[in-house]
Amino acid sequence: MKRLKDALCKYAGDLVLLAGAASVTAGVLMIYIPAGLIVGGVLAIAGAVLASMGGGGGK
């Protein structure tokens, strides 16, 4: 259980980013399907850029 808690704490920012991107994409998808797909792709690219930049990994 401690390992799960540690993993959730470690990746909390990424999980919130993913949930927000999924929510925005789903909302736009409900309005207009092609725009929802475009928004999903843009947010996936933005998430990949943020993940590759890293940040805050200092010990």
N, C-alpha and C positions, 0 to 999 in steps of 0.2 A: 504494500500500500504506500509505503514511503517513496518507493521508486516512481510510482505513478504520480504522486504529488510533486516530486522533484522535477519530473518530466513536464508536467503541466505548467509549473512555475517557469521552467526554462523556456518553453515555447509559447507562453501566454500572449506575447505581442504578435507572433505569427498567427496564432489561432484567431485573435481578434481581427487582424487584417483580413484573413480568409473569410471569416463570417461576415464582415462588412462588405467585402467585394461580392460575395454570394448574394447578400441581401439587395445590394444595388442592382446587380445583374438581373435578379429575379423580378424586381420592381419594374425595370425598363422592359424586360421581356414580356411582362403582362400588358404593357402599353402597345409595344410594336416589336414583333419578333426579330426582324433583321437588326434593329437598333440594339436589342438585348444581346444578340450574338456579338456585335461589334464592341459593345461595352464590356462584355465578358472577356473578350480577347485583349482589349486595352488594359483592363485591370489585371489580367494574368501576366502580361508583359511588365506592367508596373511592379507587381509583386515579385517577379523574378529579378528585376533590377534592384529592388530594395533588399532582397535576400542575398544577392551576390555582393552587394556593398557591405553587408554584415553590419557591424557596429556594436559597440558596447561589450565586446568580448574580453575586456581587460580583466586580469586576475588581481 
